Amino acid sequence: MAVNLPSQLSPLHPITGIKVGTTCAQIKPVQRDDLTLFELAPTSNCAAVFTRNAFCAAPVVLARQHLTTTPPRFLLINSGNANAGTGERGLQNALACCQRVSQLSGCLVKEVLPFSTGVIGVPLPVDKIQAALPSALANLDAHHWNQAAQAIMTTDTVPKGISIQRTLAGKTVHLTAIAKGAGMIKPNMATLLAFIATDAVVPQSILQTGLNQAVECSFNRITVDGDTSTNDACVLVATGQGQLTIDNLEHPAFKPFCQALTEVCLYLAQAIIRDGEGATKFITITVAQGASTQECLDVAYAIAHSPLVKTAFFASDANWGRILAAVGRAGLADLNINTVQIDLNQVAIVRQGGVAQDYTEEQGQQVMAQPEIQIRILLGRGHDQETIFTCDLSHDYVRINAEYRT
């Protein structure tokens, strides 16, 4: 069960200029919707970030190519099959699905962006997807965001989505977004599929700048297991159908728009960690007083990726020595351990190179038993600070991934 995350989504607000359709293409053995189609108004602009994994999936390759030529009219998403590690055949299969959308809708093939998530190395069931597309098109509706949040899920236990409304520069703007992700989560984009939409009027270049900023401090600050997927993608669509227009980076609404966008991305990123495969603890790691951003991240990820630390959290075991050891092996040159401070929530754990004088095992145990835990590290080396989000490592994580293909 996801950590402090509702099992049911509240109704997501429709975005003027977008319709969403879902259907069951029978890609998975379980009979549920696994194919999603977004229809975008002709006035829409689109920005995106993709995985940096060298073995990026066929749909990632094709979506990147199509996005550089023209604004998209359709986003096509299937779950249950990643179409990754499939070589030239995978590219042809992804293209065939885009061609079918083009034939049925009258749009250009390059106006379709494909996305896939699921098992790697299995040929995409093109016939099933093509056969199901008429149903997805017939199902298009402005209010079907919640259904899409369900349809893009793989090992997720709950759908993930958010809608917000803000008044910026005296104009109302709406943002609605959905995401999927629970395992194989690590930055370089952070493993997930996310689809975000706003009704604002924003040129593509400005939209891309805003998305890059938002992703860097949200989706690029999460990790479940340190594995970067082949299929990561985060897409931001501005339909141009609303009141707000942002036509340059100096526009008074640009900064607050980016703040709203970051709020949406951060909620989804944290939701992915809260629903990490088998997760029972949501863990925030803040490293401050670093000499650089990178060394703060190095320390944070050394902790977040330690199986010993993660299993201690799962066991609610106040074995703080594992955190101490992770800080020490993070690779910081000339680290003065006497300046390092480590806290769990409000409990002082480490001071002056060893256990804090007033620390008790009972205090540590009380913190470790909680579902949400904050680790705070002060390095005493500078003024930089970074925060990342992770979860524990449980029996269920092993079971889910051991049985993933069965």
C-alpha positions in Angstrom: 0.0 0.0 0.0 1.3 3.4 -0.9 2.6 5.5 2.0 0.0 8.2 2.9 -1.3 8.4 -0.7 -5.0 8.1 -1.4 -6.1 4.9 -3.1 -8.6 6.9 -5.2 -8.0 10.1 -7.2 -10.2 13.1 -6.8 -11.7 14.1 -10.1 -9.1 15.8 -12.3 -9.9 19.1 -13.9 -10.3 19.0 -17.7 -7.9 21.3 -19.6 -9.6 23.2 -22.5 -8.1 22.0 -25.7 -7.4 18.4 -24.7 -9.5 15.2 -24.9 -8.5 11.9 -23.5 -9.6 8.4 -24.5 -8.7 5.0 -23.0 -9.5 1.4 -24.0 -8.4 -2.2 -23.4 -6.0 -3.4 -26.1 -5.4 -6.7 -24.2 -1.7 -6.1 -24.0 -1.7 -7.5 -20.4 -3.4 -10.8 -19.2 -5.5 -8.6 -16.9 -8.5 -7.1 -18.6 -8.2 -3.4 -18.0 -7.6 -0.3 -20.0 -4.0 -0.3 -21.2 -4.1 2.1 -24.2 -4.5 5.9 -23.9 -4.8 8.6 -26.5 -4.5 12.4 -25.9 -6.0 14.6 -28.6 -4.4 18.1 -28.5 -5.9 21.3 -30.0 -4.1 22.7 -33.0 -3.1 25.7 -30.9 -1.0 23.5 -28.6 2.7 23.7 -28.0 4.6 20.8 -26.4 7.8 20.4 -24.4 9.3 17.1 -23.2 12.3 15.5 -21.4 13.3 11.9 -22.0 15.5 9.2 -20.5 19.3 9.5 -20.8 19.6 5.7 -20.9 21.7 4.8 -23.9 19.3 1.8 -24.6 16.4 4.2 -24.9 13.2 2.6 -26.1 11.9 2.8 -29.7 9.0 5.1 -28.8 11.5 7.5 -27.1 13.5 7.6 -30.3 10.5 8.2 -32.4 8.8 10.8 -30.1 12.1 12.8 -30.0 12.2 12.8 -33.8 8.6 13.8 -34.2 8.7 16.5 -31.6 11.5 18.3 -33.5 9.5 18.6 -36.7 6.0 19.8 -35.6 3.8 20.3 -32.6 1.9 17.1 -31.8 -1.8 16.5 -32.2 -1.9 13.1 -30.5 -0.1 11.4 -27.6 -0.3 7.6 -27.8 0.5 5.6 -24.6 0.5 1.9 -24.1 1.2 0.0 -20.8 2.2 -3.6 -20.5 5.0 -3.5 -23.1 8.0 -1.2 -23.1 9.0 -1.8 -26.8 12.6 -1.4 -25.6 15.5 -3.6 -26.5 13.6 -4.4 -29.7 16.0 -2.9 -32.3 14.8 -1.8 -35.8 11.7 -3.9 -35.4 10.7 -1.9 -32.4 11.0 1.4 -34.3 8.9 0.1 -37.2 6.3 -1.2 -34.7 6.1 2.2 -33.0 5.8 3.9 -36.3 3.1 1.6 -37.5 1.0 2.5 -34.4 1.5 6.2 -35.2 0.5 5.6 -38.8 -2.7 4.0 -37.7 -3.6 7.0 -35.5 -2.8 9.2 -38.6 -5.1 7.1 -40.8 -8.0 7.2 -38.3 -7.7 10.9 -37.4 -6.5 12.6 -40.5 -3.4 14.0 -38.8 0.2 13.7 -40.0 2.2 10.7 -38.8 4.8 13.0 -37.3 2.0 14.7 -35.3 1.7 11.5 -33.1 4.1 11.0 -30.2 4.3 7.3 -29.0 5.0 6.3 -25.4 5.3 2.8 -23.9 5.8 1.3 -20.5 6.1 -2.4 -19.4 8.3 -5.4 -20.0 11.6 -4.8 -21.9 12.6 -7.0 -24.9 9.2 -8.2 -26.0 7.9 -7.2 -29.4 5.1 -4.6 -29.3 1.7 -6.2 -30.1 1.0 -3.9 -33.0 -2.1 -5.7 -34.2 -3.8 -5.4 -30.8 -3.0 -1.7 -30.5 -4.1 -0.9 -34.0 -7.3 -2.9 -33.5 -8.1 -1.0 -30.3 -7.4 2.5 -31.6 -10.9 3.2 -33.0 -12.3 2.5 -29.5 -9.8 4.9 -27.9 -10.8 7.6 -30.5 -14.5 7.0 -29.8 -13.8 7.3 -26.1 -12.2 10.8 -26.4 -13.6 13.1 -23.7 -12.3 16.2 -21.9 -13.1 14.6 -18.5 -11.2 11.3 -18.9 -8.0 12.2 -17.1 -8.8 9.9 -14.2 -9.3 6.9 -16.6 -5.9 7.7 -18.2 -4.2 7.8 -14.8 -5.4 4.2 -14.4 -4.6 3.0 -17.9 -0.9 4.1 -17.9 -0.2 2.1 -14.6 2.1 -0.9 -14.6 3.3 -2.0 -11.1 1.7 1.1 -9.5 -0.8 0.3 -6.8 -2.7 3.6 -7.1 -3.2 6.1 -9.9 -1.3 9.4 -9.6 -2.7 12.8 -10.6 -3.2 16.4 -9.6 -5.1 19.4 -10.7 -4.4 23.0 -9.6 -5.7 26.4 -10.5 -3.8 29.6 -10.0 -4.3 33.3 -10.7 -1.1 34.7 -12.3 -0.7 38.3 -13.4 -4.5 38.6 -12.9 -5.3 35.7 -15.2 -6.6 32.2 -14.3 -4.5 29.3 -15.3 -5.2 25.5 -14.9 -2.7 22.6 -14.7 -3.7 19.0 -14.7 -1.2 16.1 -14.7 -0.9 12.3 -14.4 2.1 10.0 -13.9 3.0 6.4 -13.5 6.0 4.9 -11.8 6.8 2.6 -8.9 10.0 0.8 -9.7 13.2 1.2 -11.8 13.2 4.8 -10.4 16.3 6.9 -10.6 17.1 10.3 -12.1 18.4 11.1 -15.5 15.1 11.9 -16.1 13.7 9.8 -13.2 11.9 6.7 -14.4 8.3 7.4 -15.2 5.8 8.6 -17.7 4.2 11.9 -16.9 1.8 14.0 -18.9 1.1 17.6 -17.8 -1.2 20.1 -19.4 -2.1 23.7 -19.0 -4.5 26.0 -20.8 -2.0 28.9 -20.9 -0.6 30.3 -24.1 3.1 29.6 -24.0 5.7 29.3 -26.9 7.5 26.0 -27.1 10.9 27.4 -26.1 9.6 29.0 -23.0 7.6 25.9 -22.2 10.8 23.8 -22.4 12.7 26.2 -20.1 9.9 25.9 -17.5 9.7 22.1 -17.8 13.5 21.7 -17.5 13.5 23.8 -14.3 10.6 21.9 -12.8 11.9 18.4 -13.6 15.4 19.2 -12.2 14.1 19.7 -8.7 11.3 17.1 -8.7 11.6 14.1 -11.0 15.3 14.4 -11.0 15.4 14.2 -7.2 13.8 10.8 -6.6 15.0 7.3 -6.4 13.6 3.9 -5.5 16.3 1.5 -6.5 18.9 3.4 -8.5 17.9 2.0 -11.9 17.2 4.4 -14.8 14.6 3.1 -17.2 14.7 2.9 -21.0 11.4 4.6 -21.4 11.3 7.7 -19.2 9.3 10.7 -20.6 7.7 13.8 -19.2 5.5 15.8 -21.5 4.2 19.3 -20.9 1.4 20.6 -23.2 0.2 24.2 -23.3 -3.1 24.3 -25.3 -3.3 28.0 -25.7 -7.0 28.0 -24.9 -6.9 29.8 -21.6 -6.6 33.4 -20.3 -2.9 33.6 -19.5 -0.3 34.4 -22.2 3.4 34.1 -21.3 5.4 35.3 -24.4 8.9 35.8 -22.9 11.1 34.8 -20.0 10.8 38.2 -18.4 7.0 38.1 -18.3 5.8 38.7 -14.7 3.8 35.5 -14.8 6.7 33.2 -15.9 8.3 32.7 -12.5 5.0 32.0 -10.7 4.0 29.7 -13.6 7.2 27.8 -13.1 6.5 27.6 -9.4 3.1 26.1 -10.1 4.5 23.7 -12.6 7.2 22.6 -10.1 4.5 22.1 -7.4 2.7 19.7 -9.8 5.9 17.9 -10.7 7.0 17.6 -7.1 3.6 16.2 -6.0 3.8 13.5 -8.7 7.5 12.7 -8.1 6.8 12.2 -4.4 3.7 10.2 -5.2 5.9 7.8 -7.2 8.2 7.3 -4.2 5.2 6.9 -1.9 4.1 4.1 -4.2 7.5 2.6 -4.7 7.4 -1.1 -5.2 6.8 -2.6 -1.7 7.4 0.8 0.0 6.4 1.2 3.6 8.4 4.3 4.4 8.6 7.7 2.6 12.1 9.1 3.3 13.3 12.7 2.7 17.1 13.2 2.7 18.4 16.7 2.9 22.2 17.4 2.8 23.2 21.0 3.7 26.3 23.0 4.2 28.0 21.3 1.2 30.8 22.8 -0.8 28.8 22.2 -4.0 25.5 20.9 -5.2 27.1 17.8 -6.6 28.7 16.7 -3.3 25.3 17.2 -1.5 23.7 14.9 -4.1 26.6 12.4 -3.8 26.0 12.1 -0.1 22.2 12.0 -0.4 22.3 9.2 -3.1 24.9 7.2 -1.2 22.4 7.0 1.7 19.3 6.5 -0.6 21.0 3.7 -2.6 22.4 1.8 0.4 20.5 -1.6 0.7 21.6 -1.7 4.3 20.1 1.7 5.1 16.9 0.9 3.2 16.4 -2.4 4.9 17.0 -0.9 8.3 14.2 1.6 7.6 11.9 -1.3 6.5 12.6 -3.0 9.8 12.1 0.2 11.8 15.6 -0.5 13.1 17.5 2.6 14.5 20.7 1.3 13.0 22.1 4.8 12.4 25.6 3.6 11.9 24.6 2.5 8.4 23.7 6.2 7.6 27.0 7.3 9.1 28.9 4.8 6.9 27.1 5.9 3.8 28.1 9.5 4.4 31.7 8.4 4.9 31.9 6.5 1.6 30.2 9.1 -0.6 33.6 10.2 -1.9 34.0 13.7 -0.5 37.6 14.8 -0.4 39.0 15.8 2.9 35.8 15.3 4.8 36.1 16.5 8.4 33.9 14.0 10.3 33.9 16.3 13.4 31.8 18.9 11.5 29.2 16.4 10.3 25.8 16.4 11.9 23.1 13.8 11.3 19.5 14.1 12.5 16.5 11.8 12.1 13.5 14.1 12.2 14.1 16.2 15.3 16.4 13.7 17.0 20.2 14.5 17.0 22.0 11.3 16.0 25.6 12.3 15.2 27.7 15.2 16.5 31.5 15.7 16.5 32.4 12.5 14.9 30.3 10.2 17.0 26.9 9.6 18.6 25.2 12.7 20.0 25.6 12.9 23.8 21.8 13.1 24.5 20.8 10.4 21.9 18.9 7.4 23.1 18.0 4.2 21.3 14.3 4.8 22.3 14.4 8.2 20.5 15.8 6.6 17.3 13.3 3.8 17.5 10.3 6.2 17.8 11.4 7.9 14.6 12.1 4.8 12.6 8.7 3.4 13.4 7.0 6.3 11.6 5.9 6.1 8.0 7.5 9.4 7.0 11.1 10.1 8.1 13.5 13.0 7.4 17.2 12.5 7.4 19.2 15.8 7.6 22.9 15.9 7.1 25.0 19.0 7.8 28.5 18.7 6.3 30.0 21.9 7.6 31.8 22.6 4.3 29.9 25.3 2.6 26.5 26.8 1.8 24.9 24.4 -0.8 22.0 22.2 -0.1 20.0 19.5 -1.9 17.0 17.3 -1.0 16.0 14.0 -2.6 13.2 11.5 -1.8 13.4 7.8 -1.5 11.7 4.8 0.2 12.7 1.7 2.1 13.5 -1.8 0.6 11.0 -4.4 1.6 10.3 -8.1 1.0 7.6 -7.0 -1.4 10.1 -5.2 -3.6 12.0 -8.4 -4.1 8.8 -10.4 -4.7 7.4 -7.9 -7.2 10.5 -7.7 -9.3 11.2 -11.4 -9.0 7.7 -12.2 -10.4 7.4 -9.2 -12.8 7.4 -11.3 -16.0 5.3 -14.1 -14.5 
